[in-house]
């Protein structure tokens, strides 16, 4: 399904000028039928798992560094 049909009303940051999207991994926080918060993910086509693992590993490292840098130990 088109992303706009699945994530109705949500927006995403644009790509850098000149970049063309070819695959995506989307982490989604949603409410289930009972109103409870749940997490899920969706991918486009058959995303290469090795590339996905590499990209997620880098994101974890970047986020860990950003959070560590924000920590101020007075």
Beta strands, then each sheet from edge to edge (+ up, - down):
strand 1: 25-31
strand 2: 37-43
sheet 1: 1+ 2-
end
